[in-house]
């Protein structure tokens, strides 16, 4: 599975044009594919879902990363700069 490089750019372009719903959908798809690709890269199959929180939960159980699990439990609340509202920044996942 490979993420289309056009999705993040398309999301940014849509945001700049004021197409917030389109931007959100493209960002959602991009994030979903990136998480699924990471799970697949680690040698696991991912659930057939479009719920990012569920996918992050699967990824955290695979990687045993407490930070990812805590992010999922916090409801994934982030501000406009990508910083978690409760603490620190959004975790960056590295295989």
Phi, psi and omega in degrees: 000134183228134179284138177286126180295345180283339183296308179298320179294318178298321178296316180295316179299316180297320179298314180295334179269002179082012179268073189295322180293318178295317179300316180297317180296315180293322177295319178300313181297317180299313180296317180300313180294323179295318180292315179298320179296322179295316179299315180296318179301325179282358175093017181245159173265151182251155180289151177281087181211160175247010181273111182298321180300318179294318179296319177295325176297318177296314181298319180293326178289331178286313186272345182057036178271112180299325183295320178293316180298318178296322178298317179296316181295329181285356181085008177065031181286120178227155176272185185293344179264004179084011179268139177295139181289332182273330181183142169058211182240167176296133182295141175259122185270130176232132181292000000 
